[in-house]
């Protein structure tokens, strides 16, 4: 398993909260275990204190994505380095349980779990994965969804660095909103039917105003 795979841990944790909508799903031990996945042995060690600890890590990870999205590369790297120092990992070579086409062990790097608690294990894994993703693909591959009010984090793996939304749903919603905004603008431009109607109505109002003031002037 490539270490970059673990970058999704960071995205999953950040997106347990939607600040603009005021929602937060990281509220219980069960929610912590869901982050790891049902099959993860580390999840079994989760306790109530891990909820609070992971919320703190979540805020710091979001700050990394927001800095990267704003083009503040150095700040994003500095914030991530601080987390890497606080939550170090123990990489190991693994592959005994996996075989290649020739029947030989499929050796790969794996993050060993020697953390003191579940939240520290999750944080270390997420930060290492994010660091590998960042250094291999670039800081600009970390983004925040542009579809208001969504502010979910995402990892851009597109070939042309074109991703701007966390999901197809948000992309569709943003495209529909942009289309409607263009149509409203077109209807307000001079020469458009709506604009002509507005002009006609404005002209009639002006004529009426002048007619009503005429007797006073005489």
N, CA and C of each residue as an Amber inpcrd file, in Angstrom:
protein
   654
   0.8520000  -1.1940000   0.0000000   0.0000000   0.0000000   0.0000000
   0.8840000   1.2390000   0.0000000   0.7110000   2.1400000  -0.9510000
   1.5050000   3.3350000  -1.0150000   1.1010000   4.3020000   0.0850000
   2.0940000   5.0320000   0.5990000   1.8160000   5.9380000   1.7020000
   0.8490000   7.0530000   1.3090000   0.8630000   7.4370000   0.0370000
  -0.0380000   8.5010000  -0.4050000  -1.4990000   8.1090000  -0.2110000
  -1.7490000   6.8160000  -0.1550000  -3.1220000   6.3390000   0.0580000
  -3.7030000   6.9190000   1.3380000  -2.8530000   7.0830000   2.3420000
  -3.3130000   7.5230000   3.6510000  -3.7270000   8.9920000   3.6710000
  -3.4730000   9.7180000   2.5980000  -3.8830000  11.1240000   2.5710000
  -5.4030000  11.2580000   2.6910000  -6.1220000  10.2270000   2.2880000
  -7.5840000  10.2580000   2.3910000  -8.0290000  10.2960000   3.8480000
  -7.1710000   9.8320000   4.7650000  -7.4960000   9.9140000   6.1860000
  -7.6840000  11.3690000   6.5900000  -6.8310000  12.2420000   6.0590000
  -6.9230000  13.6680000   6.3930000  -8.2230000  14.2640000   5.8660000
  -8.5760000  13.9180000   4.6370000  -9.8100000  14.4350000   4.0350000
 -11.0260000  13.9690000   4.8290000 -11.0570000  12.6950000   5.1830000
 -12.2090000  12.1610000   5.9210000 -12.3840000  12.8670000   7.2610000
 -11.2750000  13.1210000   7.9380000 -11.3620000  13.7750000   9.2430000
 -11.8310000  15.2290000   9.1010000 -11.2380000  15.9630000   8.1880000
 -11.6230000  17.3690000   7.9960000 -13.1020000  17.4850000   7.6610000
 -13.5840000  16.5820000   6.8410000 -14.9640000  16.6880000   6.3480000
 -16.0170000  16.1310000   7.3000000 -15.6010000  15.7720000   8.5180000
 -16.6000000  15.4120000   9.5250000 -17.2900000  16.6610000  10.0590000
 -16.7590000  17.8270000   9.7130000 -17.3650000  19.0900000  10.1350000
 -17.6210000  19.9680000   8.9270000 -18.7850000  20.6160000   8.9200000
 -19.1090000  21.6090000   7.8960000 -19.3870000  22.9200000   8.6180000
 -18.3670000  23.7620000   8.7610000 -18.4820000  24.9740000   9.5860000
 -19.5990000  25.9080000   9.1560000 -19.7690000  26.1240000   7.8590000
 -20.7870000  27.0600000   7.3900000 -22.1830000  26.5530000   7.7250000
 -22.3860000  25.2540000   7.5600000 -23.6990000  24.6800000   7.8560000
 -23.8940000  24.4190000   9.3480000 -22.8130000  24.4600000  10.1150000
 -22.9070000  24.2180000  11.5450000 -23.1260000  22.7680000  11.9080000
 -22.6300000  21.8360000  11.0840000 -22.8120000  20.4100000  11.3610000
 -21.4820000  19.7610000  11.7510000 -21.5650000  18.7600000  12.5890000
 -20.3810000  18.0500000  13.0700000 -20.7850000  16.6090000  13.3740000
 -20.1950000  15.6610000  12.6540000 -20.5270000  14.2570000  12.8750000
 -19.5260000  13.5480000  13.7900000 -18.4540000  14.2540000  14.1670000
 -17.4580000  13.6540000  15.0530000 -17.8690000  13.9170000  16.5030000
 -18.8380000  13.1600000  16.9650000 -19.4190000  13.4120000  18.2840000
 -19.4090000  12.2010000  19.2020000 -18.8800000  11.0740000  18.7420000
 -18.9400000   9.8700000  19.5630000 -17.7840000   8.9310000  19.2350000
 -17.6090000   7.9400000  20.0890000 -16.5800000   6.9250000  19.8510000
 -16.8790000   6.1610000  18.5710000 -18.1570000   5.9170000  18.3290000
 -18.5520000   5.2110000  17.1090000 -18.1260000   5.9890000  15.8730000
 -18.2230000   7.3090000  15.9340000 -17.8080000   8.1450000  14.8060000
 -16.2990000   8.0530000  14.5770000 -15.5510000   7.9590000  15.6600000
 -14.0940000   7.7940000  15.5480000 -13.7750000   6.4660000  14.8790000
 -14.4530000   5.4270000  15.2840000 -14.2170000   4.1020000  14.7150000
 -14.5700000   4.0550000  13.2310000 -15.6050000   4.7970000  12.8530000
 -15.9870000   4.8450000  11.4430000 -14.9020000   5.4930000  10.5900000
 -14.1700000   6.4420000  11.1670000 -13.0790000   7.0800000  10.4410000
 -12.0070000   6.0660000  10.0620000 -11.6930000   5.1780000  10.9970000
 -10.6830000   4.1540000  10.7460000 -11.1780000   3.1140000   9.7500000
 -12.4430000   2.8000000   9.8460000 -12.9800000   1.6900000   9.0790000
 -13.2440000   0.5310000  10.0090000 -14.2500000  -0.2270000   9.7030000
 -14.6790000  -1.3050000  10.5950000 -13.6070000  -2.3680000  10.8090000
 -12.7410000  -2.5710000   9.8180000 -11.7560000  -3.6470000   9.9130000
 -10.4880000  -3.2550000  10.6590000 -10.2900000  -1.9600000  10.9300000
  -9.0560000  -1.4880000  11.5620000  -9.0020000  -1.8850000  13.0390000
  -7.9340000  -2.5560000  13.4240000  -7.7940000  -2.9780000  14.8110000
  -7.6100000  -1.7930000  15.7400000  -6.9530000  -0.7430000  15.2450000
  -6.7040000   0.4370000  16.0700000  -8.0120000   1.0670000  16.5390000
  -9.0420000   0.9730000  15.7190000 -10.3240000   1.5840000  16.0590000
 -10.8980000   1.0100000  17.3450000 -10.5320000  -0.2080000  17.6660000
 -11.0740000  -0.8410000  18.8660000 -10.5660000  -0.1740000  20.1320000
  -9.4660000   0.5620000  20.0170000  -8.8980000   1.2350000  21.1880000
  -9.4900000   2.6170000  21.4120000 -10.3740000   3.0420000  20.5390000
 -10.9350000   4.3890000  20.6220000 -11.7270000   4.5880000  21.9080000
 -11.6100000   5.7800000  22.4670000 -12.3430000   6.1300000  23.6890000
 -12.9270000   7.5310000  23.5370000 -13.6710000   7.9680000  24.5330000
 -14.2930000   9.2900000  24.4790000 -13.2600000  10.3980000  24.3230000
 -12.0990000  10.2360000  24.9320000 -11.0670000  11.2790000  24.8540000
 -10.5390000  11.4480000  23.4360000 -10.6570000  10.4040000  22.6130000
 -10.1840000  10.4990000  21.2290000 -11.0580000  11.4420000  20.4080000
 -12.3080000  11.6060000  20.7990000 -13.1940000  12.5320000  20.0890000
 -12.6400000  13.9510000  20.1990000 -12.2990000  14.3580000  21.4080000
 -11.7660000  15.7040000  21.6320000 -10.4210000  15.8960000  20.9490000
  -9.5580000  14.8950000  21.0660000  -8.2210000  15.0100000  20.4630000
  -8.3050000  15.1110000  18.9370000  -9.1560000  14.3060000  18.3360000
  -9.2640000  14.3360000  16.8770000  -9.9110000  15.6220000  16.3850000
 -10.7850000  16.2000000  17.1800000 -11.3630000  17.4870000  16.7910000
 -10.2810000  18.5630000  16.7150000  -9.3470000  18.4940000  17.6400000
  -8.2460000  19.4560000  17.6290000  -7.3710000  19.2630000  16.3930000
  -7.0620000  18.0200000  16.0820000  -6.2710000  17.7230000  14.8880000
  -7.0250000  18.1430000  13.6330000  -8.3260000  17.9410000  13.6400000
  -9.1640000  18.3050000  12.4950000  -9.0480000  19.7900000  12.1670000
  -9.1020000  20.6290000  13.1880000  -8.9980000  22.0720000  12.9700000
  -7.6480000  22.4330000  12.3470000  -6.6090000  21.7680000  12.7730000
  -5.2670000  22.0590000  12.2500000  -5.1060000  21.5430000  10.8160000
  -5.7160000  20.4150000  10.5240000  -5.6710000  19.9050000   9.1560000
  -6.4650000  20.8100000   8.2130000  -7.6090000  21.3000000   8.6630000
  -8.3970000  22.2140000   7.8310000  -7.5820000  23.4670000   7.5140000
  -6.8390000  23.9530000   8.4840000  -6.0080000  25.1380000   8.2600000
  -4.9840000  24.8880000   7.1550000  -4.4970000  23.6580000   7.0580000
  -3.5420000  23.3060000   6.0000000  -4.2180000  23.3770000   4.6400000
  -5.3880000  22.7840000   4.5380000  -6.1240000  22.8080000   3.2660000
  -6.4910000  24.2350000   2.8720000  -6.8980000  25.0300000   3.8420000
  -7.2940000  26.4050000   3.5370000  -6.0900000  27.2350000   3.0930000
  -4.9390000  27.0180000   3.7220000  -3.7310000  27.7380000   3.3170000
  -3.3180000  27.3390000   1.9040000  -3.3750000  26.0440000   1.6210000
  -3.0220000  25.5620000   0.2830000  -3.9850000  26.1140000  -0.7560000
  -5.2730000  26.1370000  -0.4290000  -6.2800000  26.6300000  -1.3560000
  -6.1010000  28.1180000  -1.6350000  -5.5650000  28.8500000  -0.6520000
  -5.3420000  30.2890000  -0.8030000  -4.0060000  30.6000000  -1.4610000
  -3.2430000  29.5630000  -1.8130000  -1.9520000  29.7690000  -2.4500000
  -0.8220000  30.0450000  -1.4750000  -1.0760000  29.8400000  -0.1800000
  -0.0490000  30.0790000   0.8390000   0.7290000  28.7850000   1.0770000
   1.5990000  28.4390000   0.1460000   2.2870000  27.1480000   0.1700000
   3.1750000  26.9810000   1.3960000   3.9740000  27.9940000   1.7130000
   4.9030000  27.8820000   2.8370000   4.1480000  27.6880000   4.1440000
   3.0610000  28.4400000   4.3140000   2.2590000  28.2990000   5.5270000
   1.6680000  26.8960000   5.6140000   1.1580000  26.3810000   4.4990000
   0.5780000  25.0370000   4.5030000   1.6150000  23.9980000   4.9110000
   2.8130000  24.1180000   4.3670000   3.8860000  23.1590000   4.6940000
   4.3130000  23.2930000   6.1450000   4.4330000  24.5230000   6.6330000
   4.8280000  24.7330000   8.0280000   3.8100000  24.1260000   8.9860000
   2.5310000  24.3070000   8.6790000   1.4830000  23.7460000   9.5310000
   1.5220000  22.2190000   9.5270000   1.7800000  21.6450000   8.3630000
   1.8400000  20.1880000   8.2700000   3.0880000  19.6570000   8.9640000
   4.2030000  20.3460000   8.8240000   5.4330000  19.9120000   9.5060000
   5.2520000  19.9010000  11.0180000   4.5230000  20.8740000  11.5350000
   4.2810000  20.9220000  12.9800000   3.5090000  19.6880000  13.4400000
   2.5490000  19.2680000  12.6440000   1.8000000  18.0610000  12.9840000
   2.6610000  16.8060000  12.8630000   3.5210000  16.7660000  11.8470000
   4.3930000  15.6010000  11.6650000   5.3580000  15.4380000  12.8360000
   5.8040000  16.5570000  13.3870000   6.6840000  16.4950000  14.5510000
   5.9210000  15.9920000  15.7710000   4.6970000  16.4530000  15.9090000
   3.8820000  16.0760000  17.0580000   3.3790000  14.6400000  16.9750000
   3.1310000  14.1750000  15.7450000   2.6210000  12.8140000  15.5520000
   3.5320000  12.0470000  14.5870000   4.6700000  11.5880000  15.0780000
   5.6100000  10.8650000  14.2100000   5.0920000   9.4790000  13.8490000
   5.6080000   8.9390000  12.7670000   5.2040000   7.6010000  12.3180000
   6.3980000   6.6510000  12.3430000   6.0690000   5.3730000  12.3050000
   7.0980000   4.3350000  12.2310000   6.8650000   3.5190000  10.9740000
   7.4990000   3.9090000   9.8720000   7.2870000   3.1650000   8.6250000
   7.9880000   1.8090000   8.6530000   7.3650000   0.8320000   8.0660000
   7.9350000  -0.5010000   7.9630000   7.6790000  -1.0570000   6.5690000
   8.5330000  -1.9970000   6.1530000   8.3300000  -2.6750000   4.8780000
   7.4130000  -3.8680000   5.1110000   6.3810000  -3.9610000   4.3140000
   5.4230000  -5.0440000   4.4560000   5.2350000  -5.7230000   3.1050000
   4.6250000  -6.9000000   3.1130000   4.3760000  -7.5860000   1.8580000
   4.2570000  -9.0870000   1.9720000   4.4480000  -9.6280000   3.1740000
   4.3630000 -11.0810000   3.3470000   2.9960000 -11.6250000   2.9660000
   1.9520000 -10.8020000   3.2250000   0.6000000 -11.2650000   2.9730000
   0.1490000 -11.0010000   1.5490000   0.9810000 -10.3120000   0.7420000
   0.6290000  -9.9920000  -0.6370000   1.6950000 -10.5270000  -1.5850000
   1.2550000 -11.0610000  -2.7050000   2.1740000 -11.6450000  -3.6730000
   2.0010000 -11.0000000  -5.0380000   3.1130000 -10.8940000  -5.7710000
   3.0300000 -10.3430000  -7.1190000   2.7190000 -11.4640000  -8.1060000
   2.7770000 -11.1790000  -9.4090000   2.4260000 -12.1580000 -10.4330000
   3.3470000 -13.3740000 -10.4180000   4.5670000 -13.1900000  -9.9330000
   5.5290000 -14.2910000  -9.8890000   5.5200000 -15.0340000  -8.5650000
   4.6080000 -14.6560000  -7.6960000   4.5030000 -15.3400000  -6.4230000
   5.4430000 -14.8250000  -5.3560000   6.1760000 -13.7520000  -5.6570000
   7.0890000 -13.1810000  -4.6770000   6.3540000 -12.1400000  -3.8240000
   6.8660000 -11.8500000  -2.6270000   6.2180000 -10.8370000  -1.7740000
   6.1500000  -9.4830000  -2.4890000   5.0190000  -8.8280000  -2.4070000
   4.8350000  -7.5120000  -3.0130000   5.2270000  -6.4590000  -1.9770000
   6.5450000  -6.2030000  -1.8880000   7.0570000  -5.3170000  -0.8530000
   6.5780000  -3.8830000  -1.0500000   6.1750000  -3.2640000   0.0450000
   5.7260000  -1.8770000  -0.0050000   5.8670000  -1.2630000   1.3820000
   5.8200000   0.0660000   1.4380000   5.9290000   0.7570000   2.7150000
   4.5780000   0.7560000   3.4250000   4.6390000   0.5460000   4.7030000
   3.4270000   0.4750000   5.5210000   3.6860000   1.2570000   6.8040000
   2.6860000   1.9330000   7.3190000   2.8300000   2.6760000   8.5680000
   2.4650000   1.7770000   9.7390000   3.4560000   1.4810000  10.5600000
   3.2270000   0.6270000  11.7210000   2.5420000   1.4290000  12.8220000
   1.7300000   0.7590000  13.6070000   0.9640000   1.4340000  14.6500000
   1.6140000   1.2240000  16.0140000   2.3520000   2.2490000  16.4560000
   2.9490000   2.2110000  17.7980000   2.4800000   3.3950000  18.6240000
   1.4040000   4.0410000  18.2150000   0.9190000   5.2380000  18.9060000
   0.2990000   4.8760000  20.2490000   0.2650000   5.8740000  21.1330000
  -0.2370000   5.6400000  22.4890000  -1.7490000   5.5030000  22.5330000
  -2.4410000   6.0980000  21.5760000  -3.8930000   6.0370000  21.5710000
  -4.4090000   6.0880000  20.1390000  -5.7070000   5.8790000  19.9880000
  -6.2950000   5.7960000  18.6520000  -6.1790000   7.1070000  17.8850000
  -6.4070000   8.2280000  18.5590000  -6.3570000   9.5170000  17.8630000
  -4.9560000   9.8480000  17.3910000  -3.9360000   9.5200000  18.1930000
  -2.5510000   9.7580000  17.7820000  -2.1870000   8.8890000  16.5900000
  -2.6900000   7.6640000  16.5910000  -2.4460000   6.7630000  15.4570000
  -3.0820000   7.3180000  14.1910000  -4.3210000   7.7780000  14.3140000
  -5.0250000   8.3140000  13.1370000  -4.3380000   9.5800000  12.6300000
  -3.9700000  10.4590000  13.5480000  -3.3300000  11.7170000  13.1640000
  -2.0010000  11.4630000  12.4530000  -1.2070000  10.5500000  12.9810000
   0.0850000  10.2450000  12.3720000  -0.0980000   9.6960000  10.9600000
  -1.0530000   8.8110000  10.8060000  -1.3210000   8.2210000   9.4970000
  -1.8090000   9.2740000   8.5080000  -2.7460000  10.1030000   8.9470000
  -3.2960000  11.1340000   8.0710000  -2.2290000  12.1330000   7.6430000
  -1.4160000  12.5540000   8.5830000  -0.3930000  13.5740000   8.2810000
   0.6860000  13.0270000   7.3650000   1.1170000  11.7890000   7.5710000
   2.1210000  11.2090000   6.6900000   1.5650000  11.0410000   5.2830000
   0.3400000  10.5630000   5.1770000  -0.2630000  10.4220000   3.8600000
  -0.3850000  11.7490000   3.1500000  -0.7920000  12.7800000   3.8880000
  -0.9380000  14.1050000   3.3040000   0.4190000  14.6660000   2.8820000
   1.4380000  14.4100000   3.6690000   2.7800000  14.8870000   3.3430000
   3.2950000  14.2420000   2.0550000   3.0630000  12.9500000   1.9030000
   3.4930000  12.2570000   0.6840000   2.7330000  12.7880000  -0.5180000
   1.4340000  12.9630000  -0.3660000   0.6090000  13.4880000  -1.4600000
   1.0860000  14.8850000  -1.8520000   1.3550000  15.7130000  -0.8560000
   1.7790000  17.0950000  -1.1090000   3.1200000  17.1540000  -1.8300000
   4.0870000  16.3590000  -1.3640000   5.4230000  16.4200000  -1.9560000
   5.4890000  15.7670000  -3.3360000   4.6390000  14.7740000  -3.5700000
   4.6680000  14.0990000  -4.8650000   3.8820000  14.8470000  -5.9390000
   2.7540000  15.4750000  -5.5420000   1.8690000  16.0920000  -6.5270000
   1.8290000  17.6170000  -6.4650000   2.1980000  18.1920000  -5.3130000
   2.2010000  19.6430000  -5.1880000   1.1990000  20.1510000  -4.1750000
   1.5250000  21.2890000  -3.5580000   0.6490000  21.8780000  -2.5510000
  -0.6930000  22.2850000  -3.1630000  -0.6650000  22.6980000  -4.4250000
  -1.9070000  23.1550000  -5.0620000  -2.8960000  22.0290000  -5.3200000
  -2.5200000  20.8000000  -4.9710000  -3.4510000  19.6800000  -5.1090000
  -4.3580000  19.5380000  -3.8890000  -4.1440000  20.3690000  -2.8930000
  -5.0120000  20.3840000  -1.7160000  -5.9870000  21.5410000  -1.8840000
  -7.2740000  21.2660000  -1.7920000  -8.2460000  22.3230000  -2.0440000
  -9.4280000  22.3120000  -1.1090000 -10.1800000  23.4250000  -1.1680000
 -11.4360000  23.5930000  -0.4350000 -12.5340000  23.8020000  -1.4660000
 -13.6350000  23.0790000  -1.3220000 -14.7280000  23.1220000  -2.2830000
 -15.2250000  24.5500000  -2.4970000 -15.4060000  24.9380000  -3.7750000
 -15.8480000  26.2880000  -4.1380000 -17.3670000  26.4380000  -4.1710000
 -18.0880000  25.3690000  -3.9760000 -19.5510000  25.4300000  -4.0490000
 -20.1240000  25.8430000  -2.6910000 -20.5170000  27.1080000  -2.5750000
 -21.0960000  27.5880000  -1.3220000 -22.4370000  26.8930000  -1.0600000
 -22.7440000  26.5500000   0.2020000 -21.9660000  26.8350000   1.4070000
 -20.9790000  25.7240000   1.7790000 -20.7700000  24.7640000   0.9110000
 -19.8590000  23.6590000   1.2140000 -18.4290000  24.1720000   1.3460000
 -17.7260000  23.6600000   2.3540000 -16.3130000  24.0020000   2.5290000
 -15.5130000  22.7230000   2.7890000 -15.9260000  21.6400000   2.1440000
 -15.2360000  20.3770000   2.3190000 -13.8490000  20.4160000   1.6910000
 -12.9440000  19.6580000   2.2790000 -11.6010000  19.5330000   1.7300000
 -11.5880000  18.4450000   0.6550000 -10.6540000  18.5440000  -0.2760000
 -10.5050000  17.5040000  -1.2890000  -9.0520000  17.4420000  -1.7520000
  -8.7080000  16.3350000  -2.3740000  -7.3940000  16.1390000  -2.9760000
  -7.5700000  16.0890000  -4.4850000  -6.9000000  16.9660000  -5.1810000
  -7.0220000  17.0360000  -6.6370000  -6.0820000  16.0220000  -7.2820000
  -6.6490000  15.0170000  -7.9030000  -5.8340000  14.0130000  -8.6100000
  -6.0720000  14.0750000 -10.1170000  -6.6920000  15.1650000 -10.5760000
  -6.9430000  15.3130000 -12.0080000  -5.6340000  15.5140000 -12.7630000
  -5.6390000  15.1630000 -14.0420000  -4.4140000  15.2680000 -14.8350000
  -4.0260000  16.7080000 -15.1290000  -5.0110000  17.6040000 -15.1710000
  -4.7290000  18.9990000 -15.5090000  -4.9360000  19.9620000 -14.3450000
  -4.9490000  19.4460000 -13.1290000  -5.0820000  20.2680000 -11.9310000
  -6.3270000  21.1650000 -11.9900000  -7.4220000  20.6160000 -12.4490000
  -8.6090000  21.4250000 -12.7010000  -9.7140000  21.2670000 -11.6560000
  -9.5290000  20.4000000 -10.6970000 -10.6080000  20.1500000  -9.7500000
 -10.8470000  21.3650000  -8.8590000 -12.1200000  21.6990000  -8.6470000
 -12.4880000  22.8390000  -7.8100000 -13.5690000  22.4910000  -6.7950000
 -14.1010000  21.2720000  -6.8790000 -15.2100000  20.8910000  -6.0090000
 -14.9220000  19.5420000  -5.3520000 -15.5590000  19.3220000  -4.2060000
 -15.2890000  18.0980000  -3.4610000 -16.0170000  16.8930000  -4.0320000
 -17.0650000  17.1430000  -4.8400000 -17.8710000  16.0390000  -5.3570000
 -18.5700000  16.4560000  -6.6330000 -19.0960000  15.4860000  -7.3610000
 -19.8850000  15.7860000  -8.5630000 -21.1490000  16.5570000  -8.1940000
 -21.7030000  16.2580000  -7.0390000 -22.9240000  16.9440000  -6.6080000
 -22.6710000  18.4380000  -6.4460000 -21.5710000  18.7840000  -5.7920000
 -21.2500000  20.2040000  -5.6010000 -20.9050000  20.8720000  -6.9300000
 -20.2260000  20.1590000  -7.8090000 -19.8890000  20.7190000  -9.1170000
 -21.1540000  21.0310000  -9.9040000 -22.1170000  20.1150000  -9.8650000
 -23.3830000  20.3310000 -10.5680000 -24.1360000  21.5130000  -9.9850000
 -24.1750000  21.5860000  -8.6690000 -24.8880000  22.6880000  -8.0220000
 -24.2510000  24.0300000  -8.3800000 -22.9290000  24.0800000  -8.4070000
 -22.2300000  25.3230000  -8.7420000 -22.4640000  25.7080000 -10.1960000
 -22.4650000  24.7150000 -11.0820000 -22.6980000  25.0000000 -12.5020000
 -24.1100000  25.5290000 -12.7410000 -25.0870000  24.9610000 -12.0400000
 -26.4670000  25.4240000 -12.1710000 -26.5970000  26.8560000 -11.6540000
 -25.9650000  27.1340000 -10.5350000 -26.0160000  28.4820000  -9.9680000
 -25.3600000  29.4900000 -10.9080000 -24.2290000  29.1030000 -11.5180000
 -23.5410000  29.9970000 -12.4410000 -24.3870000  30.2470000 -13.6850000
 -25.0620000  29.2100000 -14.1680000 -25.9280000  29.3580000 -15.3440000
 -27.0790000  30.3280000 -15.0550000 -27.7040000  30.1600000 -13.9060000
 -28.8130000  31.0370000 -13.5480000 -28.3380000  32.4800000 -13.3860000
 -27.1320000  32.6650000 -12.8440000 -26.5950000  34.0140000 -12.6830000
 -26.3420000  34.6570000 -14.0410000 -25.8370000  33.8590000 -14.9920000
 -25.6080000  34.3990000 -16.3390000 -26.9250000  34.7990000 -17.0040000
 -27.9420000  33.9680000 -16.8220000 -29.2430000  34.2780000 -17.4340000
 -29.8260000  35.5580000 -16.8400000 -29.6790000  35.7400000 -15.5430000
 -30.1800000  36.9670000 -14.9320000 -29.4420000  38.1820000 -15.4740000
 -28.1210000  38.0410000 -15.6620000 -27.3250000  39.1440000 -16.1940000
 -27.7170000  39.4600000 -17.6280000 -27.9440000  38.4140000 -18.4210000
 -28.3390000  38.6140000 -19.8100000 -29.6740000  39.3470000 -19.8960000
 -30.5860000  39.0240000 -19.0070000 -31.9040000  39.6500000 -19.0120000
 -31.8620000  41.1230000 -18.6060000 -30.7670000  41.5080000 -17.9510000
 -30.6310000  42.8950000 -17.5140000 -29.8410000  43.7510000 -18.4970000
 -29.2370000  43.1310000 -19.5080000 -28.4280000  43.8670000 -20.4660000
 -29.3190000  44.6680000 -21.4180000 -28.8640000  45.8630000 -21.8850000
 -29.6350000  46.6720000 -22.8360000 -29.9660000  45.8750000 -24.0920000
 -31.2000000  46.0100000 -24.5580000 -31.6060000  45.2980000 -25.7650000
 -32.2710000  43.9840000 -25.4980000 -32.1520000  43.4800000 -24.2690000
 -32.8000000  42.2120000 -23.9470000 -34.2780000  42.4530000 -23.7140000
 -35.1330000  41.4490000 -23.9190000 -36.5790000  41.6110000 -23.7180000
 -36.9290000  42.1480000 -22.3450000 -36.2750000  41.6200000 -21.3160000
 -36.5790000  42.0650000 -19.9620000 -36.1850000  43.5130000 -19.7730000
 -35.0000000  43.8570000 -20.3160000 -34.5350000  45.2390000 -20.1820000
 -35.4600000  46.1830000 -20.9300000 -35.9260000  45.7570000 -22.1290000
 -36.8460000  46.5920000 -22.9080000 -38.1380000  46.8070000 -22.1470000
 -38.6150000  45.7410000 -21.4840000 -39.8260000  45.8600000 -20.6880000
 -39.6320000  46.8350000 -19.5450000 -38.4430000  46.7710000 -18.9270000
 -38.1550000  47.6870000 -17.8340000 -38.1350000  49.1280000 -18.3300000
 -37.5290000  49.3200000 -19.5350000 -37.4380000  50.6660000 -20.1010000
 -38.8230000  51.2180000 -20.4030000 -39.6830000  50.3530000 -20.9880000
 -41.0350000  50.7840000 -21.3220000 -41.8090000  51.1750000 -20.0760000
 -41.6480000  50.3330000 -19.0380000 -42.3490000  50.6350000 -17.7990000
 -41.8300000  51.9220000 -17.1850000 -40.5000000  52.1080000 -17.2750000
 -39.9000000  53.3270000 -16.7250000 -40.3750000  54.5540000 -17.4820000
 -40.4740000  54.4090000 -18.8270000 -40.9280000  55.5270000 -19.6490000
 -42.3560000  55.9240000 -19.3270000 -43.2270000  54.9120000 -19.1560000
 -44.6220000  55.2110000 -18.8320000 -44.7380000  55.8870000 -17.4810000
 -43.9130000  55.4520000 -16.5510000 -43.9570000  56.0570000 -15.2260000
 -43.5350000  57.5070000 -15.2910000 -42.4960000  57.7820000 -16.1240000
 -42.0170000  59.1520000 -16.2470000 -43.0660000  60.0410000 -16.8780000
 -43.7740000  59.5240000 -17.9340000 -44.8160000  60.3060000 -18.5900000
 -45.9400000  60.6270000 -17.6240000 -46.3220000  59.6290000 -16.8400000
 -47.4070000  59.8300000 -15.8890000 -47.0290000  60.8820000 -14.8770000
 -45.7380000  60.8410000 -14.4650000 -45.2700000  61.8060000 -13.4850000
 -45.3310000  63.2180000 -14.0320000 -44.9370000  63.3550000 -15.3190000
 -44.9590000  64.6790000 -15.9410000 -46.3860000  65.1920000 -16.0950000
 -47.3250000  64.3090000 -16.4910000 -48.7130000  64.7120000 -16.6870000
 -49.3310000  65.1980000 -15.3840000 -49.0100000  64.4970000 -14.2970000
 -49.6160000  64.8450000 -13.0310000 -49.1010000  66.1650000 -12.4950000
 -47.8890000  66.5640000 -12.9270000 -47.3320000  67.7920000 -12.4140000
 -47.6860000  68.9960000 -13.2730000 -48.2530000  68.7610000 -14.4400000
 -48.5270000  69.8660000 -15.3630000 -49.4990000  70.8940000 -14.8000000
 -50.6660000  70.5130000 -14.2280000 -51.6090000  71.4990000 -13.7110000
 -50.9650000  72.4240000 -12.6740000 -50.1130000  71.8890000 -11.8550000
 -49.4570000  72.7030000 -10.8540000 -48.5920000  73.7700000 -11.4780000
 -47.9140000  73.3870000 -12.5640000 -47.0270000  74.3100000 -13.2060000
 -47.8070000  75.4280000 -13.8740000 -49.0400000  75.1060000 -14.4170000
 -49.8540000  76.1330000 -15.0740000 -50.4670000  77.0460000 -14.0180000
